[in-house]
Structures are given as structure tokens and as C-alpha cells.
Amino acid sequence: MAYFERLSDTAFRATEHTSGAWVLAEQHIAPALGLLAHVVERDRDSRRGDGLVVVRLSYDILGTVPVGPVETGVHVLRAGRTIELVEATMAYAGRDVVRLRAWLMAPGETGGYAGSRLPRIPSPEQMGPWEPASVWPGGFIASAQLRREQVEPGRAAYWVRTDTPLVEGEPVSRLARAAGLFDIANGMTVRADPGEVLFPNVDLTAHLFRQPAGDWVGFDTTVSFGETGIGLTSSVLHDETGPMGTLAQILTVRPR
């Protein structure tokens, strides 16, 4: 079973594999973010065939969403020959729950200049397996395979992959599959016991200077809490060939 089943051109049903982690009857937002990336790419492919790639995914998470049917929509905010800005939405029972603004750009040949000083993390084979269900409940967390190298609470490097398809019976790009795992970052190296402190994120922004390759998505993550109820989860994103971008999630920190 996949995270979502398609109901129509714009509607999908979330399955039990999307459940958790704060409340089991609600979706873990990670698969939904991947679904919206998929919706953006399908819309792009229906309009043009010149190979624009997604380079930024900026999501606003407007509220919780039950495990159930959702409706999606997409439109172009800024059309262009080589650069365009697209907005996609997800709604439940007529209420928007996620909005995505994605920048797409035409790729070019810059292999002679390629490189990054962002530090690499050890490969998945160099890290030991870790069971995230020891911290978090729900179908989504149960579907994820983790390898982790923990430094201290709030600081870790880890790799994530899943065998669960994003959409039942439908081809999905590596970018959309990876995007469906990005939100797991806020929870893989907690600073505080989630039984004592709530710290959900209200947004997620990923910048990608390279498109993902392979099944594993790597994270080099630091979690920071301020003194006034605000936190930040910051990650450098990797595939097995090296760094590919960055990720940020702003948190509302609420002692129980």
C-alpha cells in the first residue's frame, strides 16, 4: 500500500501509512509535502517539455490534516522560458492545509565549476541502523528505514529511505520521493523528550543545487531552541554522492 491513492485528477486519499507522529488520527505531513512536489511536476509536464527542474520547495503548513481524502490544486504565479514560480495547495474538507511555492529553473552545463564546501556525512553503510519508532508512533515513521550517527541530543547525521510508494500505481520522480521524506528531519535527533515538550514545525523550505539520486536521503541536522518558544531545525541534505542542498523548519516549542 502507498501513502496516497489517487481518486481523481486532483483528489487523493491518504492511507494509514501517513499517520502520526504527534497524533495518530492525523497525517504526518512529510508524505503530503512529497505529494505536492509530485503535483507540481505533473503540472509542469502537462504544460511544457523543456526539462525545468525544481530548485526550491517552500511549504507553509497551515494546520493539521486528518488521515483521509485531500484535494490539490496548482497554478503558475510567474511564467517564464527558463524560470517559473508555481504554487500548489492541499485542502481537506474545503480548508487549505498546506501551500507550496516552488521555483523551477532550466538546467545548464556547469560541470567544470561544480563543487561544494558543505561537509559530507558518512555513507549509509558506515552508520548503524536506528529504530525511530522507539521515539515516535504512527504509520509514516514505521514505514521509514533509518541509519543514524548521533552526536548529542539535537545533533545527528542520518540516512532515510522507504519502500512505500508515494502514490499507488503511479510513477514518481526521485525529487518527489525525496521531498516526501524531508519533514522527517524534525524528530530524528530531538533536543527534548516529545512526551515533555511539543515542537511541531509550521513550515519547511528546501533549496536544491543538485537533483537527488538514489533511494537514500541523507541529513546533517542541528536542532536549536530559543528562550521564547521558537525553535529551528536546520539540515544539509545529501544523497550518496554528496551534499545536494539545505533544509530549514521553524518550530513552535510548547512545554506540555
Buried (B, 14 or more C-beta within 10 A) or exposed (E): EBBBBBEEEEBBBBBBBBBBBBBEEBBBBBBBBBBBBBBBBBBBEEEEEEEBBBBBBBBBBBEBBBBBBBBBBBEBEEEEEEEBBBBBBBBBEEEBBBBBBBBBBEEEEEEEEEEEEBEBBEEBEEBEEBEBBEBBBBBBBBBBBBBBBBEEEBBBBBBBBBEBBBBBEEEBBBBBBBBBBBBBBBBBBBBBEBEEBBBBBEBBBBBBEBBBEEBBBBBBBBBEBEEEEEBBBBBBBBBBEBBBBBBBBBBEBEEE
